[in-house]
Amino acid sequence: MASKTREKLIEVARQLFARQGLAHTTMNDIAAASEKGRRTIYTYFKSKREIYNAVIERESDRHVEKMREVAEDMTLSPGDQLYQFMLTRYKSAADPTGRSLLSKLTLDAKRTERIRKMTYNKELLLLDKILLRGLNEGVFNRPQTERLKAFMRRWLMSVDWTSHPDTMQLLASGISKEDFDRSHLALIEFIIEGTLNKNTIQ
């Protein structure tokens, strides 16, 4: 029951912060919207800043939810897991819903960067799980896998940058969205093929 109350408070605060912004949302607002008293809120959170931090943590979890599903899907081969992980990540970066909510939840560039770093770290842990499985099963080439691990944070950052609407406008000179997507998918396939052991490539 206690955890359900905490979850409800986080979700209510998330909606209020997204709609009104942090500065214009009070603990009274959260209490009224959640139909809980201020005393109940302070049982779980010492301050508005603390509940805001919980919302940021939750939003970071939302960003990696689909990647986590892929990383935990043992019905996929390690190569397919890696492909689906990168494809899912590319598609989620281009989702305008997540970007708009992120901009509303954050007050400045530093906080936006904080969420991104938190998200990258979670994604890289999930990636490590896939890569370790591939190595243990002899599917992935060890030297290439180590190179991929060193490269992936940069790839995550580049996907976020190239999927941003402003960047898309800058890159739009004669490049269709379909061609842009096709080039990214070709890069993903290139990375996967380079990571697989030669005897596992069909």
N, C-alpha and C positions, 0 to 999 in steps of 0.2 A: 504493500500500500504506500509506504514511504517513497519508494523509488518511482511509483506512478505519479505521485504528487510532484516530485522533483522534475520528472519528464514533462509534465503538463506545464509547470512554471517556465521551463526552458523554451518550450514551443510557443507559449503565449508571448514571452518576452521577445522571441525571434520575430514573430509577426509584427509586434509593436515597433521594434527597432527598425524593421524593414519599411514599415509604413510611415513612421514618425521621425525616425532617426534616434540615436542614443541621447542626444542633448535634450530632446523634447519628450522623452519618455521618463516617467517617474516610477518609483516603487509603488505609489498609490495606483497608477495606471495599471501596472502589472497585477496588483492585488484585485482591482475591480474586474479586469478582463478575465482573470483566472477564477474569480469568485472565491478567492481565499483572502484571509485577513493578512495584514502586514506582519503580524506575529508569526504566521505560518511561513511566509516568505523568508523571514530572518532566521527561521529554524534551519533552512537549507542554504541560504546565501547571506553573507555578512553585509554585502553592499551591492549597489547596482553594477559596479565594476566587476564584481565576482560573477554575477549572473550573466553579464555581457561576455566574460571570458568563457563561460560554459556554452553560450550560444556560438561563439567563434569555434570552439572545439567541436561542437555538433555540426556546424557547417562544413568544417574540414572533413568530418566523417562522411557527410553526404556526398562530398566530391569523390571520395574513394570507394563508395559503396559498391558500384558496379564492377570496379576493378577487383575488389575483394571477392565478389561472387565468382569471377573468372579464376582467380588464384586458388580458390577452394574447390573448383570443379574438377574432380579427379577422373571424370569420364573423358576429359580431353587429354590428348597426348601433350607432353611438355612443349613441343613445337607449336601445336594449335593453341595452347594456353598463352604462350608468349605472343603469338599473332593476335589473338583476341584481346589480350591485355593492351597491346599498343593501339589496336584499332578502336577499342572502347575509349581509351584515353584521348585519342585524336578527336573522336566524335563528341565527347563530353566538353572538350575545350571550345568547340564551336557552338555549344548550346548557349544562346543568349540569355536564357532564364537564370542560369547559374551566375553569369557575369553581372546581370543587373542586380540580383539579390546581394551579391558580394559587395558591389559598390554602395548599396544602401546600408549594409551592415557596418562598413568600415568608415572611420572618420578621416583617415589620411593615408598617404602612400605607405607609411611605415607599418600600419596595421594590415593593409592589404598584403604587403610583403610577408608579414608574420604568418598570415593564413596560408599563403602560397608555400612558404618554407615548411610549415607544419604538414601541409598536404603532400608536398614532395617527399618528405621523410617517410610518411605512411605508405606512399606509393612504392618507394624504393624498397621498403621492407617486404611488401607483397611481391615485388619483382624478384627479390632475393630468394623467396620461397619457391618461385617457379624455376629459377635458374638452378638452385640446389637440387631440385627434383630431377631436372634434365641432366645434370652432371652425374647424379647418383645412378640414373638409369642408362648412362652412356649415350644419351641422345645429343648432348651439347658438347662442342669442342671447348676444352678448358681454357686455352689461351684466348680464344675469341670471346668466350663468356666473360673473362676478366676485363677484356677491352670494352665489352658492352656495358658492364657495370660502371666503368669509369665514364662512359659516354652518356648514360641514360639521364642523369640530372640535367645535362645540357640539352638533351632532346626534349625533355619535359618543358623546359623553359622556352625552347624554340617553338614548340607546338602552341603554347599559350600566347607567345608573341605573334606568330603568323596567323592565328585564328582571330585576333582582335580586329573589330570592324575597321578601325583607323588604318591598320596595316593592310587589310584587304583592299582598301581604297587605293593605298599607295602602290600595291602590287597589281592593280586591276588593268594596267596598260596592256590591253590585248590578251589578257589571260582570263579564261572563263573559270567559273567556280568548279566546273567539272574537271577541267585540266589541272587546276590547283589541287583538288582532292586526289586526282589520279597520280600526280607526282608524289604526294605524301604516301599513298598506298604502295607505290612502287618502291619507295625508300624503306617502308616497313618490311616488305617482302625481301628486299635486298639484305636487310639486317638479319632477318630470320634465317635466310639461306646461308649467310656467312657464319651463323652461330651453330647450325646443325653439323654434326659429324657427317662426313661425306657418305658413309655407308648407310645413313638413315634418310638421305634425300631420295625421294621417289623419282 
